[in-house]
């Protein structure tokens, strides 16, 4: 299995389940990132989400902070929120020039009607702007628990189409999954992915420690399974919504069940309870090993 060179962590076997992790932030989290920076491993990839209402400059400033703090920025681009080709070109060119970005994460986005000429990830790729500006890797989404707008066959077809186009353009593909609370869908999906001959690196989405109500709210918004049975496996009772919950059981289960046959896999943390709390959890988890 050939692993594209996306990050140094992919060139070796992981030292632990949390080795080579990545994080997610928004442009509003710049101060939180600076505060948590001493606790974060050097060169950690940090994804910067593309939220509605945020200015281009704010996102680029966040990417620049990520680079200045010694981490690897991976800005998100939401196709349907980009108003024009010129806007896309400015985002890509400036983020590379000002933040040294080498990778970007592309999604279609939530709006049903595009704000400009881009309806989906393939439309962004078709511009050729990424490889022309020196981007070497493109992140795309994986949906182990399905997608609200596509059936399973369509999900696989779209993923394979994106991967083929990224490869054709000379870039590496990285898949980052939606977050989840149960190891079973992740393991099943990885087995299907590899059976299809898709050998690119995968980052499994893990919810960072947060209040239980916060976790359930994000789950409902993102269409993630959070039934009583699933949450019980995660360590949460839906009859007791007070307090916080962390991903200890989920990460333990993944560590016990992942094998070389599942290919290159690392974790991507969604810090619903804050960057500092998530990084503190990661460091505590590693310290116990």
C-alpha positions as CSV (number, residue, x, y, z in Angstrom):
1,X,0.0,0.0,0.0
2,X,1.5,3.3,-1.1
3,X,1.0,6.3,1.2
4,X,1.2,9.7,-0.4
5,X,3.5,12.1,1.3
6,X,1.0,14.4,3.1
7,X,2.6,14.8,6.6
8,X,5.7,13.2,8.2
9,X,3.5,11.1,10.5
10,X,2.3,9.1,7.5
11,X,5.8,7.8,6.7
12,X,5.9,5.6,9.8
13,X,3.7,3.4,11.9
14,X,1.9,5.3,14.7
15,X,3.5,5.2,18.1
16,X,0.0,5.3,19.7
17,X,-3.6,5.8,18.6
18,X,-3.3,9.5,19.1
19,X,0.1,9.9,17.4
20,X,0.0,12.2,14.4
21,X,-3.4,13.6,15.3
22,X,-5.0,16.7,13.7
23,X,-7.3,19.4,15.0
24,X,-10.1,21.6,13.8
25,X,-10.7,25.3,14.5
26,X,-12.5,28.3,13.2
27,X,-11.2,31.8,12.5
28,X,-12.7,32.9,15.8
29,X,-10.4,30.4,17.7
30,X,-7.1,32.2,17.0
31,X,-6.7,33.3,20.6
32,X,-7.6,29.8,21.8
33,X,-5.1,28.2,19.5
34,X,-2.3,30.5,20.8
35,X,-3.2,29.6,24.3
36,X,-3.2,25.9,23.6
37,X,-0.2,26.0,21.3
38,X,2.4,24.9,24.0
39,X,0.4,21.7,24.5
40,X,0.1,20.8,20.8
41,X,2.7,18.6,19.0
42,X,4.9,20.4,16.5
43,X,3.7,20.3,12.9
44,X,0.2,19.1,13.9
45,X,-2.2,19.7,11.0
46,X,-4.9,22.2,11.9
47,X,-8.0,22.4,9.7
48,X,-9.7,25.8,9.5
49,X,-13.4,25.6,8.8
50,X,-15.2,27.7,6.3
51,X,-18.1,29.2,8.3
52,X,-20.7,31.5,6.8
53,X,-20.3,35.2,7.5
54,X,-16.5,35.1,8.0
55,X,-14.4,37.3,5.9
56,X,-11.6,36.0,3.7
57,X,-9.0,38.0,5.7
58,X,-10.2,36.4,8.9
59,X,-9.7,32.8,7.5
60,X,-6.3,33.7,6.0
61,X,-5.2,35.4,9.3
62,X,-6.1,32.1,11.1
63,X,-4.1,30.1,8.6
64,X,-1.2,32.4,9.1
65,X,-1.4,32.0,12.9
66,X,-1.4,28.2,12.5
67,X,1.8,28.4,10.4
68,X,3.5,30.9,12.7
69,X,2.8,28.7,15.8
70,X,4.6,25.8,14.1
71,X,1.6,23.8,12.8
72,X,0.3,22.9,9.4
73,X,-2.7,24.8,8.1
74,X,-5.4,23.0,6.1
75,X,-8.1,25.6,5.2
76,X,-11.6,24.4,4.3
77,X,-13.3,25.7,1.2
78,X,-17.1,25.4,0.9
79,X,-17.9,25.4,-2.8
80,X,-21.4,26.7,-2.6
81,X,-20.4,29.6,-0.4
82,X,-17.8,31.0,-2.8
83,X,-19.3,33.8,-4.9
84,X,-16.9,33.9,-7.9
85,X,-13.8,32.5,-9.6
86,X,-11.9,35.6,-8.5
87,X,-12.8,35.0,-4.9
88,X,-11.6,31.4,-5.1
89,X,-8.4,32.4,-6.8
90,X,-7.7,35.1,-4.1
91,X,-8.3,32.6,-1.3
92,X,-6.0,29.9,-2.7
93,X,-3.3,32.3,-3.8
94,X,-3.1,34.3,-0.6
95,X,-3.4,31.3,1.7
96,X,-0.4,29.7,0.0
97,X,1.6,32.9,-0.2
98,X,0.8,34.2,3.3
99,X,0.4,31.0,5.3
100,X,2.5,28.5,3.4
101,X,-0.5,26.2,3.0
102,X,0.2,23.0,1.2
103,X,-3.1,21.3,1.6
104,X,-6.8,22.3,1.5
105,X,-10.0,20.5,2.4
106,X,-12.9,20.8,-0.1
107,X,-16.6,20.3,0.6
108,X,-19.7,21.2,-1.4
109,X,-21.3,23.0,1.6
110,X,-24.7,23.2,3.1
111,X,-26.5,25.9,1.0
112,X,-29.0,24.3,-1.5
113,X,-28.3,27.1,-4.0
114,X,-24.6,28.1,-4.8
115,X,-23.6,31.7,-4.2
116,X,-21.5,31.5,-7.3
117,X,-20.3,29.2,-10.1
118,X,-19.3,26.2,-7.8
119,X,-21.9,23.6,-7.0
120,X,-19.5,21.0,-5.6
121,X,-16.0,19.8,-4.9
122,X,-15.5,18.7,-8.5
123,X,-16.2,22.2,-9.7
124,X,-13.5,23.6,-7.5
125,X,-11.0,21.0,-8.7
126,X,-11.8,21.7,-12.3
127,X,-10.4,25.3,-12.0
128,X,-6.9,23.9,-11.7
129,X,-6.1,26.6,-9.1
130,X,-4.9,24.3,-6.4
131,X,-2.1,22.5,-8.3
132,X,-1.2,25.8,-10.1
133,X,-0.6,27.5,-6.7
134,X,1.5,24.6,-5.3
135,X,-1.1,22.8,-3.2
136,X,0.1,19.2,-2.9
137,X,-2.8,17.5,-1.1
138,X,-6.5,17.8,-1.1
139,X,-8.7,16.7,1.8
140,X,-12.2,15.3,1.1
141,X,-15.0,14.1,3.4
142,X,-15.8,10.5,4.3
143,X,-19.2,9.5,5.6
144,X,-19.1,6.2,7.6
145,X,-22.7,6.8,8.8
146,X,-24.0,7.9,5.4
147,X,-24.9,11.3,3.9
148,X,-28.3,12.9,4.2
149,X,-28.4,13.8,0.5
150,X,-26.9,10.6,-1.0
151,X,-27.4,6.9,-0.7
152,X,-24.5,4.5,0.0
153,X,-23.8,3.8,-3.7
154,X,-23.7,7.5,-4.5
155,X,-21.4,8.2,-1.6
156,X,-18.9,5.7,-2.8
157,X,-19.2,6.9,-6.4
158,X,-18.6,10.5,-5.5
159,X,-15.6,9.7,-3.3
160,X,-14.0,7.6,-6.0
161,X,-14.6,10.3,-8.6
162,X,-13.0,13.0,-6.4
163,X,-10.0,10.8,-5.6
164,X,-9.4,10.0,-9.3
165,X,-9.6,13.7,-10.2
166,X,-7.2,14.7,-7.4
167,X,-4.8,12.0,-8.5
168,X,-5.0,13.0,-12.1
169,X,-4.1,16.5,-11.2
170,X,-0.9,15.3,-9.4
171,X,-2.0,15.8,-5.8
172,X,-2.4,13.4,-2.9
173,X,-5.8,12.6,-1.4
174,X,-6.6,12.7,2.3
175,X,-10.0,11.5,3.6
176,X,-11.3,13.1,6.8
177,X,-14.5,11.5,8.2
178,X,-17.5,13.0,9.9
179,X,-17.2,12.5,13.7
180,X,-18.9,9.6,15.4
181,X,-19.4,7.9,18.8
182,X,-19.2,4.2,17.8
183,X,-16.2,2.3,16.4
184,X,-18.3,-0.2,14.5
185,X,-19.3,2.2,11.5
186,X,-15.7,3.4,11.2
187,X,-14.3,-0.1,11.1
188,X,-16.9,-1.3,8.6
189,X,-16.4,1.7,6.4
190,X,-12.6,1.3,6.4
191,X,-12.9,-2.3,5.4
192,X,-15.2,-1.3,2.5
193,X,-12.8,1.5,1.5
194,X,-9.8,-0.7,1.3
195,X,-11.7,-3.5,-0.5
196,X,-12.4,-0.9,-3.2
197,X,-8.7,-0.4,-3.6
198,X,-8.7,3.1,-2.1
199,X,-5.4,3.3,-0.2
200,X,-5.2,7.0,0.6
201,X,-4.7,8.1,4.3
202,X,-7.8,8.5,6.4
203,X,-8.4,10.6,9.5
204,X,-11.2,9.4,11.7
205,X,-13.3,12.1,13.2
206,X,-13.3,12.1,17.0
207,X,-15.4,14.4,19.2
208,X,-13.2,16.1,21.7
209,X,-14.4,16.1,25.4
210,X,-17.4,18.4,25.8
211,X,-20.7,18.8,27.6
212,X,-23.1,16.0,26.8
213,X,-25.8,18.4,25.6
214,X,-23.2,20.0,23.3
215,X,-22.1,16.7,21.8
216,X,-25.8,15.7,21.2
217,X,-26.5,19.1,19.6
218,X,-23.6,18.7,17.2
219,X,-24.6,15.2,16.4
220,X,-28.2,16.2,15.6
221,X,-26.9,19.0,13.3
222,X,-24.4,16.7,11.5
223,X,-26.7,13.7,11.2
224,X,-24.5,11.5,13.3
225,X,-26.0,8.5,15.0
226,X,-26.5,9.2,18.7
227,X,-29.1,6.6,19.8
228,X,-29.3,5.5,23.4
229,X,-27.4,2.2,22.5
230,X,-24.7,4.1,20.7
231,X,-24.2,6.7,23.4
232,X,-24.2,3.9,26.0
233,X,-21.2,2.3,24.2
234,X,-19.6,5.7,24.2
235,X,-20.1,6.0,28.0
236,X,-23.1,8.4,28.1
237,X,-26.6,7.8,29.4
238,X,-29.2,9.8,27.6
239,X,-31.2,9.9,30.9
240,X,-28.4,11.9,32.5
241,X,-27.4,14.8,30.3
242,X,-25.5,16.7,32.9
243,X,-21.7,16.7,32.9
244,X,-19.1,16.1,30.2
245,X,-18.0,13.1,28.2
246,X,-14.7,12.3,26.5
247,X,-13.8,9.8,23.7
248,X,-11.7,7.4,25.9
249,X,-13.8,4.3,25.1
250,X,-14.1,5.1,21.4
251,X,-10.3,5.7,21.0
252,X,-9.6,2.5,23.0
253,X,-11.9,0.5,20.8
254,X,-10.3,1.9,17.6
255,X,-6.8,1.1,19.0
256,X,-7.9,-2.5,19.8
257,X,-9.5,-3.1,16.4
258,X,-7.5,-1.3,13.8
259,X,-4.9,-3.5,12.0
260,X,-2.5,-2.9,9.1
261,X,-5.2,-4.1,6.7
262,X,-7.2,-1.0,7.5
263,X,-4.4,1.1,5.9
264,X,-3.0,4.4,7.1
265,X,-5.3,5.8,9.7
266,X,-4.9,8.7,12.2
267,X,-7.4,10.7,14.3
268,X,-8.9,14.1,13.6
269,X,-10.3,15.9,16.7
270,X,-13.4,18.1,16.6
271,X,-12.9,20.3,19.7
272,X,-16.5,20.9,20.6
273,X,-15.5,21.7,24.2
274,X,-12.6,23.9,23.2
275,X,-9.1,23.5,21.8
276,X,-7.3,23.5,25.1
277,X,-9.6,20.9,26.7
278,X,-9.2,18.6,23.6
279,X,-5.4,18.9,23.6
280,X,-5.2,18.3,27.4
281,X,-7.3,15.1,26.8
282,X,-5.0,13.9,24.1
283,X,-1.9,14.5,26.2
284,X,-3.5,12.8,29.2
285,X,-4.5,9.8,27.0
286,X,-0.9,9.5,25.7
287,X,0.5,9.8,29.2
288,X,-1.4,6.8,30.4
289,X,0.0,4.5,27.8
